[in-house]
Amino acid sequence: SEATDRDYVTAVLADDFRWTISENQSFYQLLDVYPSLEDGKDVFLHAEVGFQQTLMKSLFLELALMDDFDNKPADDRKKNDFRYLVSLGYKL
């Protein structure tokens, strides 16, 4: 079945929390909420939490959990789309 596009006016509510635990560790939490201004029961949100650990001077490991939530998803989709991220990064 073909999904129907939904166009609507939305607001944006956002939160960005970051905590430096120590010189080598940090934690973050992000939340973006997009409520429809036309239908108060229609909302989309993106949430993310993560932890970063410095391994060496410029090398770090990051663990994160992300969720995209749509309370009115397409017929063949779930309301939550979870992703897990394990990454190795290099700071320039």
TORSELO-974859 format. One record per atom (N, C-alpha, C, O): residue number from 0; x, y, z; atom name; residue in three letters. Coordinates in pm, 1 decimal, decimal comma, m for minus. Example, Ala and Ser with C-alpha at 12.3 -4.5 7.8 and 13.67 -1.06 7.14 Angstrom:
<nodes>
{nr 0; px 1319,0; py m569,0; pz 780,0; atom N; rest ALA}
{nr 0; px 1230,0; py m450,0; pz 780,0; atom CA; rest ALA}
{nr 0; px 1320,0; py m330,0; pz 780,0; atom C; rest ALA}
{nr 0; px 1423,6; py m331,9; pz 846,5; atom O; rest ALA}
{nr 1; px 1285,0; py m225,0; pz 708,0; atom N; rest SER}
{nr 1; px 1367,0; py m106,0; pz 714,0; atom CA; rest SER}
{nr 1; px 1290,0; py 3,0; pz 787,0; atom C; rest SER}
{nr 1; px 1340,9; py 113,8; pz 803,9; atom O; rest SER}
</nodes>
This chain:
<nodes>
{nr 0; px 83,4; py m119,4; pz 0,0; atom N; rest SER}
{nr 0; px 0,0; py 0,0; pz 0,0; atom CA; rest SER}
{nr 0; px 86,8; py 124,3; pz 0,0; atom C; rest SER}
{nr 0; px 196,8; py 125,4; pz 55,3; atom O; rest SER}
{nr 1; px 36,4; py 226,6; pz m61,7; atom N; rest GLU}
{nr 1; px 109,8; py 351,1; pz m71,5; atom CA; rest GLU}
{nr 1; px 78,2; py 440,5; pz 46,6; atom C; rest GLU}
{nr 1; px m38,6; py 458,5; pz 81,0; atom O; rest GLU}
{nr 2; px 181,6; py 497,5; pz 109,8; atom N; rest ALA}
{nr 2; px 162,5; py 586,7; pz 224,4; atom CA; rest ALA}
{nr 2; px 114,1; py 722,7; pz 175,5; atom C; rest ALA}
{nr 2; px 151,0; py 768,3; pz 67,2; atom O; rest ALA}
{nr 3; px 32,1; py 785,5; pz 256,3; atom N; rest THR}
{nr 3; px m18,5; py 918,4; pz 225,5; atom CA; rest THR}
{nr 3; px 70,0; py 1022,2; pz 292,8; atom C; rest THR}
{nr 3; px 102,5; py 1009,2; pz 410,9; atom O; rest THR}
{nr 4; px 109,2; py 1125,1; pz 218,6; atom N; rest ASP}
{nr 4; px 186,8; py 1234,0; pz 278,5; atom CA; rest ASP}
{nr 4; px 98,8; py 1312,9; pz 373,5; atom C; rest ASP}
{nr 4; px m19,3; py 1335,4; pz 347,2; atom O; rest ASP}
{nr 5; px 158,4; py 1354,6; pz 484,7; atom N; rest ARG}
{nr 5; px 86,9; py 1438,6; pz 580,4; atom CA; rest ARG}
{nr 5; px 162,7; py 1569,3; pz 593,3; atom C; rest ARG}
{nr 5; px 273,6; py 1571,9; pz 646,7; atom O; rest ARG}
{nr 6; px 105,4; py 1675,4; pz 546,1; atom N; rest ASP}
{nr 6; px 163,5; py 1808,2; pz 560,6; atom CA; rest ASP}
{nr 6; px 83,1; py 1883,8; pz 664,4; atom C; rest ASP}
{nr 6; px m39,8; py 1887,7; pz 657,9; atom O; rest ASP}
{nr 7; px 152,3; py 1944,2; pz 760,2; atom N; rest TYR}
{nr 7; px 83,7; py 2022,3; pz 861,9; atom CA; rest TYR}
{nr 7; px 180,2; py 2121,0; pz 925,9; atom C; rest TYR}
{nr 7; px 302,0; py 2103,7; pz 920,5; atom O; rest TYR}
{nr 8; px 123,9; py 2224,1; pz 986,2; atom N; rest VAL}
{nr 8; px 202,6; py 2324,8; pz 1057,2; atom CA; rest VAL}
{nr 8; px 237,9; py 2268,0; pz 1194,0; atom C; rest VAL}
{nr 8; px 153,9; py 2208,0; pz 1261,0; atom O; rest VAL}
{nr 9; px 363,0; py 2287,6; pz 1234,5; atom N; rest THR}
{nr 9; px 407,7; py 2231,1; pz 1361,0; atom CA; rest THR}
{nr 9; px 486,8; py 2332,7; pz 1442,1; atom C; rest THR}
{nr 9; px 543,2; py 2427,1; pz 1386,8; atom O; rest THR}
{nr 10; px 490,5; py 2313,2; pz 1570,6; atom N; rest ALA}
{nr 10; px 578,4; py 2388,1; pz 1659,2; atom CA; rest ALA}
{nr 10; px 700,4; py 2299,9; pz 1685,8; atom C; rest ALA}
{nr 10; px 701,2; py 2181,7; pz 1651,2; atom O; rest ALA}
{nr 11; px 801,7; py 2357,2; pz 1746,5; atom N; rest VAL}
{nr 11; px 919,2; py 2279,3; pz 1784,6; atom CA; rest VAL}
{nr 11; px 952,5; py 2311,9; pz 1929,2; atom C; rest VAL}
{nr 11; px 969,4; py 2428,1; pz 1966,3; atom O; rest VAL}
{nr 12; px 961,4; py 2207,5; pz 2009,8; atom N; rest LEU}
{nr 12; px 1005,9; py 2219,8; pz 2147,9; atom CA; rest LEU}
{nr 12; px 1133,2; py 2138,2; pz 2157,8; atom C; rest LEU}
{nr 12; px 1135,3; py 2022,5; pz 2116,1; atom O; rest LEU}
{nr 13; px 1240,4; py 2196,3; pz 2212,6; atom N; rest ALA}
{nr 13; px 1367,6; py 2125,3; pz 2213,4; atom CA; rest ALA}
{nr 13; px 1438,8; py 2139,0; pz 2347,0; atom C; rest ALA}
{nr 13; px 1423,7; py 2238,1; pz 2418,5; atom O; rest ALA}
{nr 14; px 1517,1; py 2036,0; pz 2378,1; atom N; rest ASP}
{nr 14; px 1598,0; py 2034,1; pz 2499,3; atom CA; rest ASP}
{nr 14; px 1733,0; py 1974,0; pz 2463,4; atom C; rest ASP}
{nr 14; px 1740,0; py 1874,7; pz 2391,1; atom O; rest ASP}
{nr 15; px 1839,7; py 2033,8; pz 2513,6; atom N; rest ASP}
{nr 15; px 1975,3; py 1985,2; pz 2489,4; atom CA; rest ASP}
{nr 15; px 2050,0; py 1993,0; pz 2622,0; atom C; rest ASP}
{nr 15; px 2090,1; py 2101,3; pz 2664,8; atom O; rest ASP}
{nr 16; px 2068,6; py 1879,0; pz 2686,6; atom N; rest PHE}
{nr 16; px 2136,0; py 1873,6; pz 2816,0; atom CA; rest PHE}
{nr 16; px 2270,1; py 1804,3; pz 2799,0; atom C; rest PHE}
{nr 16; px 2277,9; py 1696,6; pz 2740,0; atom O; rest PHE}
{nr 17; px 2374,7; py 1865,6; pz 2850,2; atom N; rest ARG}
{nr 17; px 2508,2; py 1806,2; pz 2842,9; atom CA; rest ARG}
{nr 17; px 2573,7; py 1815,1; pz 2979,9; atom C; rest ARG}
{nr 17; px 2565,9; py 1917,5; pz 3047,8; atom O; rest ARG}
{nr 18; px 2638,7; py 1705,7; pz 3019,4; atom N; rest TRP}
{nr 18; px 2704,0; py 1699,1; pz 3149,4; atom CA; rest TRP}
{nr 18; px 2844,9; py 1646,1; pz 3130,7; atom C; rest TRP}
{nr 18; px 2864,3; py 1534,3; pz 3083,0; atom O; rest TRP}
{nr 19; px 2942,7; py 1726,5; pz 3168,2; atom N; rest THR}
{nr 19; px 3081,0; py 1682,6; pz 3167,2; atom CA; rest THR}
{nr 19; px 3106,9; py 1615,4; pz 3301,0; atom C; rest THR}
{nr 19; px 3120,5; py 1682,3; pz 3403,4; atom O; rest THR}
{nr 20; px 3113,6; py 1485,4; pz 3299,6; atom N; rest ILE}
{nr 20; px 3131,2; py 1407,2; pz 3421,2; atom CA; rest ILE}
{nr 20; px 3273,0; py 1424,3; pz 3474,0; atom C; rest ILE}
{nr 20; px 3294,1; py 1446,7; pz 3593,2; atom O; rest ILE}
{nr 21; px 3368,8; py 1413,5; pz 3384,3; atom N; rest SER}
{nr 21; px 3509,6; py 1432,9; pz 3417,2; atom CA; rest SER}
{nr 21; px 3578,9; py 1483,2; pz 3291,3; atom C; rest SER}
{nr 21; px 3514,2; py 1506,1; pz 3189,1; atom O; rest SER}
{nr 22; px 3708,7; py 1500,2; pz 3298,9; atom N; rest GLU}
{nr 22; px 3784,0; py 1546,7; pz 3182,9; atom CA; rest GLU}
{nr 22; px 3772,2; py 1449,8; pz 3065,8; atom C; rest GLU}
{nr 22; px 3785,3; py 1490,1; pz 2950,2; atom O; rest GLU}
{nr 23; px 3747,3; py 1321,5; pz 3095,3; atom N; rest ASN}
{nr 23; px 3744,4; py 1218,9; pz 2991,2; atom CA; rest ASN}
{nr 23; px 3607,5; py 1158,4; pz 2965,2; atom C; rest ASN}
{nr 23; px 3594,5; py 1072,2; pz 2878,3; atom O; rest ASN}
{nr 24; px 3505,1; py 1201,0; pz 3038,0; atom N; rest GLN}
{nr 24; px 3372,5; py 1142,2; pz 3022,0; atom CA; rest GLN}
{nr 24; px 3265,3; py 1249,8; pz 3014,3; atom C; rest GLN}
{nr 24; px 3271,2; py 1350,8; pz 3084,5; atom O; rest GLN}
{nr 25; px 3167,6; py 1226,5; pz 2928,2; atom N; rest SER}
{nr 25; px 3054,6; py 1319,6; pz 2919,2; atom CA; rest SER}
{nr 25; px 2927,4; py 1243,0; pz 2883,0; atom C; rest SER}
{nr 25; px 2931,5; py 1133,0; pz 2827,8; atom O; rest SER}
{nr 26; px 2815,5; py 1304,8; pz 2916,0; atom N; rest PHE}
{nr 26; px 2683,4; py 1248,4; pz 2892,8; atom CA; rest PHE}
{nr 26; px 2599,3; py 1356,2; pz 2825,6; atom C; rest PHE}
{nr 26; px 2613,6; py 1474,3; pz 2857,3; atom O; rest PHE}
{nr 27; px 2511,3; py 1316,8; pz 2732,7; atom N; rest TYR}
{nr 27; px 2421,2; py 1414,1; pz 2672,4; atom CA; rest TYR}
{nr 27; px 2282,6; py 1353,6; pz 2653,6; atom C; rest TYR}
{nr 27; px 2265,8; py 1232,1; pz 2643,7; atom O; rest TYR}
{nr 28; px 2184,7; py 1442,6; pz 2649,1; atom N; rest GLN}
{nr 28; px 2045,4; py 1403,4; pz 2626,1; atom CA; rest GLN}
{nr 28; px 1983,0; py 1511,1; pz 2538,6; atom C; rest GLN}
{nr 28; px 1987,9; py 1629,6; pz 2571,4; atom O; rest GLN}
{nr 29; px 1924,9; py 1469,5; pz 2428,4; atom N; rest LEU}
{nr 29; px 1858,8; py 1561,0; pz 2334,9; atom CA; rest LEU}
{nr 29; px 1713,6; py 1519,1; pz 2319,1; atom C; rest LEU}
{nr 29; px 1682,6; py 1400,0; pz 2316,5; atom O; rest LEU}
{nr 30; px 1625,9; py 1616,1; pz 2308,7; atom N; rest LEU}
{nr 30; px 1484,3; py 1587,7; pz 2285,2; atom CA; rest LEU}
{nr 30; px 1427,2; py 1696,5; pz 2196,1; atom C; rest LEU}
{nr 30; px 1437,0; py 1815,0; pz 2228,2; atom O; rest LEU}
{nr 31; px 1368,2; py 1657,5; pz 2085,3; atom N; rest ASP}
{nr 31; px 1298,9; py 1748,7; pz 1993,9; atom CA; rest ASP}
{nr 31; px 1156,8; py 1697,0; pz 1978,1; atom C; rest ASP}
{nr 31; px 1136,0; py 1582,0; pz 1939,5; atom O; rest ASP}
{nr 32; px 1059,5; py 1781,2; pz 2007,6; atom N; rest VAL}
{nr 32; px 918,3; py 1744,1; pz 1996,9; atom CA; rest VAL}
{nr 32; px 853,9; py 1835,3; pz 1892,8; atom C; rest VAL}
{nr 32; px 871,6; py 1957,1; pz 1895,9; atom O; rest VAL}
{nr 33; px 779,2; py 1774,9; pz 1800,7; atom N; rest TYR}
{nr 33; px 712,7; py 1847,1; pz 1692,3; atom CA; rest TYR}
{nr 33; px 562,5; py 1821,3; pz 1699,9; atom C; rest TYR}
{nr 33; px 512,3; py 1731,7; pz 1632,0; atom O; rest TYR}
{nr 34; px 489,9; py 1898,1; pz 1781,1; atom N; rest PRO}
{nr 34; px 344,8; py 1879,2; pz 1786,5; atom CA; rest PRO}
{nr 34; px 276,7; py 1953,0; pz 1670,8; atom C; rest PRO}
{nr 34; px 314,4; py 2064,6; pz 1635,2; atom O; rest PRO}
{nr 35; px 177,4; py 1888,6; pz 1614,4; atom N; rest SER}
{nr 35; px 100,0; py 1953,3; pz 1508,6; atom CA; rest SER}
{nr 35; px 17,4; py 2065,8; pz 1569,0; atom C; rest SER}
{nr 35; px m43,8; py 2048,5; pz 1674,4; atom O; rest SER}
{nr 36; px 15,4; py 2179,4; pz 1503,6; atom N; rest LEU}
{nr 36; px m68,5; py 2290,7; pz 1548,9; atom CA; rest LEU}
{nr 36; px m209,8; py 2279,9; pz 1493,6; atom C; rest LEU}
{nr 36; px m298,7; py 2355,9; pz 1532,1; atom O; rest LEU}
{nr 37; px m229,5; py 2184,6; pz 1402,7; atom N; rest GLU}
{nr 37; px m361,2; py 2164,4; pz 1343,2; atom CA; rest GLU}
{nr 37; px m437,1; py 2049,8; pz 1408,8; atom C; rest GLU}
{nr 37; px m560,1; py 2048,9; pz 1410,8; atom O; rest GLU}
{nr 38; px m362,2; py 1952,4; pz 1462,9; atom N; rest ASP}
{nr 38; px m421,8; py 1836,0; pz 1527,8; atom CA; rest ASP}
{nr 38; px m337,5; py 1805,2; pz 1651,2; atom C; rest ASP}
{nr 38; px m230,8; py 1744,9; pz 1640,3; atom O; rest ASP}
{nr 39; px m384,9; py 1846,2; pz 1767,3; atom N; rest GLY}
{nr 39; px m309,1; py 1831,0; pz 1891,2; atom CA; rest GLY}
{nr 39; px m275,9; py 1687,6; pz 1925,9; atom C; rest GLY}
{nr 39; px m190,0; py 1663,6; pz 2010,7; atom O; rest GLY}
{nr 40; px m341,7; py 1590,9; pz 1862,6; atom N; rest LYS}
{nr 40; px m314,9; py 1449,8; pz 1889,6; atom CA; rest LYS}
{nr 40; px m205,8; py 1393,4; pz 1798,4; atom C; rest LYS}
{nr 40; px m171,2; py 1275,8; pz 1809,5; atom O; rest LYS}
{nr 41; px m151,6; py 1475,2; pz 1709,2; atom N; rest ASP}
{nr 41; px m49,1; py 1431,1; pz 1615,1; atom CA; rest ASP}
{nr 41; px 84,5; py 1489,6; pz 1658,8; atom C; rest ASP}
{nr 41; px 101,2; py 1611,5; pz 1661,6; atom O; rest ASP}
{nr 42; px 179,6; py 1403,0; pz 1693,0; atom N; rest VAL}
{nr 42; px 309,1; py 1450,9; pz 1740,4; atom CA; rest VAL}
{nr 42; px 420,1; py 1357,2; pz 1693,0; atom C; rest VAL}
{nr 42; px 401,5; py 1236,0; pz 1682,3; atom O; rest VAL}
{nr 43; px 534,9; py 1416,3; pz 1665,1; atom N; rest PHE}
{nr 43; px 655,1; py 1343,4; pz 1629,7; atom CA; rest PHE}
{nr 43; px 763,8; py 1388,4; pz 1725,7; atom C; rest PHE}
{nr 43; px 771,9; py 1506,8; pz 1758,3; atom O; rest PHE}
{nr 44; px 848,0; py 1295,8; pz 1771,7; atom N; rest LEU}
{nr 44; px 959,2; py 1337,9; pz 1856,7; atom CA; rest LEU}
{nr 44; px 1084,1; py 1257,5; pz 1826,4; atom C; rest LEU}
{nr 44; px 1078,3; py 1143,0; pz 1781,8; atom O; rest LEU}
{nr 45; px 1196,6; py 1320,9; pz 1852,0; atom N; rest HIS}
{nr 45; px 1327,7; py 1257,5; pz 1839,5; atom CA; rest HIS}
{nr 45; px 1395,4; py 1270,3; pz 1974,7; atom C; rest HIS}
{nr 45; px 1409,8; py 1381,0; pz 2026,7; atom O; rest HIS}
{nr 46; px 1437,3; py 1157,6; pz 2032,6; atom N; rest ALA}
{nr 46; px 1506,6; py 1156,6; pz 2160,8; atom CA; rest ALA}
{nr 46; px 1639,3; py 1084,3; pz 2143,5; atom C; rest ALA}
{nr 46; px 1649,9; py 987,6; pz 2068,2; atom O; rest ALA}
{nr 47; px 1740,1; py 1133,1; pz 2214,8; atom N; rest GLU}
{nr 47; px 1873,1; py 1073,7; pz 2204,0; atom CA; rest GLU}
{nr 47; px 1946,3; py 1088,7; pz 2337,1; atom C; rest GLU}
{nr 47; px 1945,4; py 1195,8; pz 2397,7; atom O; rest GLU}
{nr 48; px 2008,8; py 982,1; pz 2381,1; atom N; rest VAL}
{nr 48; px 2095,8; py 986,8; pz 2498,4; atom CA; rest VAL}
{nr 48; px 2228,0; py 922,0; pz 2459,1; atom C; rest VAL}
{nr 48; px 2231,9; py 827,0; pz 2380,8; atom O; rest VAL}
{nr 49; px 2335,8; py 975,6; pz 2515,1; atom N; rest GLY}
{nr 49; px 2465,7; py 920,6; pz 2479,4; atom CA; rest GLY}
{nr 49; px 2570,2; py 944,0; pz 2586,0; atom C; rest GLY}
{nr 49; px 2557,2; py 1031,0; pz 2672,1; atom O; rest GLY}
{nr 50; px 2673,5; py 863,9; pz 2577,2; atom N; rest PHE}
{nr 50; px 2787,1; py 870,6; pz 2668,5; atom CA; rest PHE}
{nr 50; px 2913,5; py 870,0; pz 2584,3; atom C; rest PHE}
{nr 50; px 2925,7; py 792,2; pz 2489,6; atom O; rest PHE}
{nr 51; px 3007,6; py 957,2; pz 2619,3; atom N; rest GLN}
{nr 51; px 3133,1; py 965,0; pz 2545,0; atom CA; rest GLN}
{nr 51; px 3250,1; py 948,4; pz 2641,1; atom C; rest GLN}
{nr 51; px 3255,2; py 1012,5; pz 2746,0; atom O; rest GLN}
{nr 52; px 3343,7; py 861,9; pz 2604,4; atom N; rest GLN}
{nr 52; px 3462,3; py 832,8; pz 2685,1; atom CA; rest GLN}
{nr 52; px 3587,1; py 858,4; pz 2601,2; atom C; rest GLN}
{nr 52; px 3603,8; py 798,6; pz 2494,9; atom O; rest GLN}
{nr 53; px 3674,8; py 947,1; pz 2648,5; atom N; rest THR}
{nr 53; px 3801,3; py 970,5; pz 2580,3; atom CA; rest THR}
{nr 53; px 3892,1; py 851,4; pz 2605,4; atom C; rest THR}
{nr 53; px 3910,4; py 809,3; pz 2719,5; atom O; rest THR}
{nr 54; px 3949,0; py 797,2; pz 2497,9; atom N; rest LEU}
{nr 54; px 4039,1; py 683,1; pz 2509,2; atom CA; rest LEU}
{nr 54; px 4185,1; py 725,8; pz 2508,1; atom C; rest LEU}
{nr 54; px 4267,4; py 672,4; pz 2582,5; atom O; rest LEU}
{nr 55; px 4216,0; py 822,2; pz 2423,0; atom N; rest MET}
{nr 55; px 4349,1; py 882,3; pz 2413,6; atom CA; rest MET}
{nr 55; px 4328,4; py 1030,8; pz 2386,6; atom C; rest MET}
{nr 55; px 4214,6; py 1077,7; pz 2385,3; atom O; rest MET}
{nr 56; px 4433,8; py 1103,9; pz 2365,4; atom N; rest LYS}
{nr 56; px 4425,5; py 1249,3; pz 2350,2; atom CA; rest LYS}
{nr 56; px 4311,4; py 1295,0; pz 2259,1; atom C; rest LYS}
{nr 56; px 4233,3; py 1381,8; pz 2298,2; atom O; rest LYS}
{nr 57; px 4300,2; py 1239,1; pz 2140,3; atom N; rest SER}
{nr 57; px 4197,8; py 1281,9; pz 2044,2; atom CA; rest SER}
{nr 57; px 4100,5; py 1171,5; pz 2004,6; atom C; rest SER}
{nr 57; px 4011,8; py 1194,8; pz 1922,4; atom O; rest SER}
{nr 58; px 4114,8; py 1054,5; pz 2059,9; atom N; rest LEU}
{nr 58; px 4032,3; py 939,7; pz 2023,7; atom CA; rest LEU}
{nr 58; px 3926,9; py 915,2; pz 2131,3; atom C; rest LEU}
{nr 58; px 3958,1; py 915,4; pz 2250,4; atom O; rest LEU}
{nr 59; px 3801,8; py 893,9; pz 2089,2; atom N; rest PHE}
{nr 59; px 3695,2; py 871,8; pz 2187,0; atom CA; rest PHE}
{nr 59; px 3600,1; py 762,6; pz 2139,9; atom C; rest PHE}
{nr 59; px 3589,3; py 732,9; pz 2020,9; atom O; rest PHE}
{nr 60; px 3531,6; py 704,0; pz 2237,5; atom N; rest LEU}
{nr 60; px 3428,8; py 603,8; pz 2214,3; atom CA; rest LEU}
{nr 60; px 3295,2; py 665,5; pz 2253,5; atom C; rest LEU}
{nr 60; px 3284,8; py 729,3; pz 2358,3; atom O; rest LEU}
{nr 61; px 3193,2; py 647,2; pz 2170,6; atom N; rest GLU}
{nr 61; px 3061,0; py 700,7; pz 2200,9; atom CA; rest GLU}
{nr 61; px 2957,0; py 589,0; pz 2191,9; atom C; rest GLU}
{nr 61; px 2955,9; py 510,1; pz 2097,4; atom O; rest GLU}
{nr 62; px 2870,4; py 584,6; pz 2292,3; atom N; rest LEU}
{nr 62; px 2757,3; py 492,1; pz 2295,5; atom CA; rest LEU}
{nr 62; px 2631,3; py 577,0; pz 2298,9; atom C; rest LEU}
{nr 62; px 2622,8; py 671,3; pz 2377,5; atom O; rest LEU}
{nr 63; px 2534,0; py 545,6; pz 2215,5; atom N; rest ALA}
{nr 63; px 2412,8; py 627,7; pz 2210,4; atom CA; rest ALA}
{nr 63; px 2290,6; py 542,7; pz 2179,3; atom C; rest ALA}
{nr 63; px 2299,6; py 438,0; pz 2115,2; atom O; rest ALA}
{nr 64; px 2177,5; py 590,2; pz 2226,0; atom N; rest LEU}
{nr 64; px 2046,7; py 531,1; pz 2196,4; atom CA; rest LEU}
{nr 64; px 1960,3; py 643,2; pz 2139,9; atom C; rest LEU}
{nr 64; px 1950,8; py 750,6; pz 2199,3; atom O; rest LEU}
{nr 65; px 1897,5; py 618,4; pz 2025,6; atom N; rest MET}
{nr 65; px 1811,5; py 717,6; pz 1961,1; atom CA; rest MET}
{nr 65; px 1673,3; py 658,2; pz 1937,6; atom C; rest MET}
{nr 65; px 1660,0; py 538,9; pz 1910,2; atom O; rest MET}
{nr 66; px 1571,9; py 740,9; pz 1948,4; atom N; rest ASP}
{nr 66; px 1435,1; py 697,3; pz 1922,5; atom CA; rest ASP}
{nr 66; px 1362,1; py 806,4; pz 1845,6; atom C; rest ASP}
{nr 66; px 1360,6; py 922,4; pz 1886,9; atom O; rest ASP}
{nr 67; px 1302,2; py 768,6; pz 1734,5; atom N; rest ASP}
{nr 67; px 1210,1; py 856,4; pz 1662,3; atom CA; rest ASP}
{nr 67; px 1071,1; py 798,7; pz 1685,1; atom C; rest ASP}
{nr 67; px 1045,0; py 682,5; pz 1653,8; atom O; rest ASP}
{nr 68; px 983,0; py 880,5; pz 1739,6; atom N; rest PHE}
{nr 68; px 847,8; py 836,5; pz 1774,1; atom CA; rest PHE}
{nr 68; px 746,6; py 916,1; pz 1693,1; atom C; rest PHE}
{nr 68; px 753,6; py 1038,8; pz 1686,9; atom O; rest PHE}
{nr 69; px 652,9; py 846,1; pz 1631,3; atom N; rest ASP}
{nr 69; px 544,1; py 908,8; pz 1556,0; atom CA; rest ASP}
{nr 69; px 414,8; py 841,7; pz 1603,6; atom C; rest ASP}
{nr 69; px 394,7; py 722,2; pz 1581,9; atom O; rest ASP}
{nr 70; px 328,1; py 919,1; pz 1668,1; atom N; rest ASN}
{nr 70; px 206,9; py 855,7; pz 1722,0; atom CA; rest ASN}
{nr 70; px 104,5; py 821,8; pz 1614,4; atom C; rest ASN}
{nr 70; px 6,1; py 753,3; pz 1642,4; atom O; rest ASN}
{nr 71; px 126,0; py 868,2; pz 1492,7; atom N; rest LYS}
{nr 71; px 39,0; py 832,8; pz 1380,3; atom CA; rest LYS}
{nr 71; px 125,2; py 788,6; pz 1261,9; atom C; rest LYS}
{nr 71; px 131,2; py 857,4; pz 1160,0; atom O; rest LYS}
{nr 72; px 191,8; py 674,0; pz 1275,5; atom N; rest PRO}
{nr 72; px 281,7; py 629,2; pz 1167,0; atom CA; rest PRO}
{nr 72; px 202,9; py 576,8; pz 1046,7; atom C; rest PRO}
{nr 72; px 82,0; py 554,9; pz 1053,6; atom O; rest PRO}
{nr 73; px 274,7; py 557,8; pz 937,9; atom N; rest ALA}
{nr 73; px 215,3; py 496,2; pz 819,4; atom CA; rest ALA}
{nr 73; px 168,5; py 355,2; pz 856,0; atom C; rest ALA}
{nr 73; px 216,1; py 296,8; pz 953,3; atom O; rest ALA}
{nr 74; px 75,6; py 301,3; pz 778,0; atom N; rest ASP}
{nr 74; px 14,9; py 170,8; pz 807,4; atom CA; rest ASP}
{nr 74; px 116,8; py 59,3; pz 828,3; atom C; rest ASP}
{nr 74; px 96,3; py m27,5; pz 913,2; atom O; rest ASP}
{nr 75; px 224,2; py 60,2; pz 753,6; atom N; rest ASP}
{nr 75; px 322,1; py m48,8; pz 761,5; atom CA; rest ASP}
{nr 75; px 441,2; py m16,3; pz 852,7; atom C; rest ASP}
{nr 75; px 544,2; py m83,4; pz 845,4; atom O; rest ASP}
{nr 76; px 428,3; py 84,6; pz 937,5; atom N; rest ARG}
{nr 76; px 537,5; py 126,9; pz 1025,6; atom CA; rest ARG}
{nr 76; px 498,1; py 119,3; pz 1172,0; atom C; rest ARG}
{nr 76; px 380,1; py 125,3; pz 1206,4; atom O; rest ARG}
{nr 77; px 599,7; py 105,8; pz 1258,5; atom N; rest LYS}
{nr 77; px 577,8; py 108,1; pz 1402,7; atom CA; rest LYS}
{nr 77; px 587,7; py 251,3; pz 1453,4; atom C; rest LYS}
{nr 77; px 643,3; py 337,9; pz 1385,9; atom O; rest LYS}
{nr 78; px 534,1; py 275,8; pz 1571,8; atom N; rest LYS}
{nr 78; px 539,8; py 410,0; pz 1629,3; atom CA; rest LYS}
{nr 78; px 682,0; py 450,1; pz 1667,6; atom C; rest LYS}
{nr 78; px 719,2; py 566,6; pz 1653,8; atom O; rest LYS}
{nr 79; px 762,0; py 354,4; pz 1715,7; atom N; rest ASN}
{nr 79; px 899,3; py 382,7; pz 1757,9; atom CA; rest ASN}
{nr 79; px 999,2; py 324,7; pz 1660,5; atom C; rest ASN}
{nr 79; px 982,5; py 213,3; pz 1610,8; atom O; rest ASN}
{nr 80; px 1103,4; py 401,6; pz 1633,9; atom N; rest ASP}
{nr 80; px 1215,5; py 356,5; pz 1552,2; atom CA; rest ASP}
{nr 80; px 1341,0; py 376,2; pz 1636,9; atom C; rest ASP}
{nr 80; px 1395,4; py 486,5; pz 1643,3; atom O; rest ASP}
{nr 81; px 1387,0; py 268,4; pz 1702,4; atom N; rest PHE}
{nr 81; px 1504,5; py 274,9; pz 1789,1; atom CA; rest PHE}
{nr 81; px 1630,4; py 244,5; pz 1709,6; atom C; rest PHE}
{nr 81; px 1631,4; py 159,9; pz 1620,2; atom O; rest PHE}
{nr 82; px 1737,7; py 316,7; pz 1745,3; atom N; rest ARG}
{nr 82; px 1869,2; py 291,1; pz 1687,6; atom CA; rest ARG}
{nr 82; px 1971,5; py 293,5; pz 1800,5; atom C; rest ARG}
{nr 82; px 1963,3; py 375,6; pz 1891,9; atom O; rest ARG}
{nr 83; px 2067,1; py 203,0; pz 1792,6; atom N; rest TYR}
{nr 83; px 2176,6; py 197,4; pz 1887,5; atom CA; rest TYR}
{nr 83; px 2303,5; py 231,1; pz 1811,6; atom C; rest TYR}
{nr 83; px 2323,5; py 185,2; pz 1699,1; atom O; rest TYR}
{nr 84; px 2388,4; py 310,5; pz 1872,6; atom N; rest LEU}
{nr 84; px 2509,3; py 355,8; pz 1804,4; atom CA; rest LEU}
{nr 84; px 2630,6; py 330,9; pz 1893,6; atom C; rest LEU}
{nr 84; px 2632,9; py 370,8; pz 2010,1; atom O; rest LEU}
{nr 85; px 2729,0; py 265,8; pz 1838,2; atom N; rest VAL}
{nr 85; px 2859,8; py 252,2; pz 1901,8; atom CA; rest VAL}
{nr 85; px 2959,5; py 306,8; pz 1800,3; atom C; rest VAL}
{nr 85; px 2971,5; py 253,8; pz 1689,9; atom O; rest VAL}
{nr 86; px 3030,6; py 412,0; pz 1837,3; atom N; rest SER}
{nr 86; px 3120,9; py 471,9; pz 1739,0; atom CA; rest SER}
{nr 86; px 3254,7; py 506,1; pz 1801,6; atom C; rest SER}
{nr 86; px 3266,2; py 529,8; pz 1921,8; atom O; rest SER}
{nr 87; px 3353,5; py 507,7; pz 1717,1; atom N; rest LEU}
{nr 87; px 3487,8; py 546,5; pz 1753,4; atom CA; rest LEU}
{nr 87; px 3512,7; py 675,9; pz 1677,9; atom C; rest LEU}
{nr 87; px 3496,3; py 681,2; pz 1556,1; atom O; rest LEU}
{nr 88; px 3552,1; py 780,0; pz 1749,5; atom N; rest GLY}
{nr 88; px 3569,9; py 910,5; pz 1685,2; atom CA; rest GLY}
{nr 88; px 3706,6; py 970,1; pz 1710,4; atom C; rest GLY}
{nr 88; px 3777,8; py 930,1; pz 1802,6; atom O; rest GLY}
{nr 89; px 3742,0; py 1065,8; pz 1627,4; atom N; rest TYR}
{nr 89; px 3869,4; py 1136,5; pz 1638,2; atom CA; rest TYR}
{nr 89; px 3842,4; py 1286,3; pz 1635,2; atom C; rest TYR}
{nr 89; px 3781,9; py 1337,1; pz 1540,8; atom O; rest TYR}
{nr 90; px 3886,9; py 1356,2; pz 1737,9; atom N; rest LYS}
{nr 90; px 3870,0; py 1501,8; pz 1744,9; atom CA; rest LYS}
{nr 90; px 3990,5; py 1569,0; pz 1678,5; atom C; rest LYS}
{nr 90; px 4105,5; py 1539,1; pz 1710,8; atom O; rest LYS}
{nr 91; px 3962,4; py 1659,1; pz 1586,6; atom N; rest LEU}
{nr 91; px 4069,4; py 1733,6; pz 1520,0; atom CA; rest LEU}
{nr 91; px 4109,6; py 1855,5; pz 1599,4; atom C; rest LEU}
{nr 91; px 4198,5; py 1929,8; pz 1557,7; atom O; rest LEU}
</nodes>
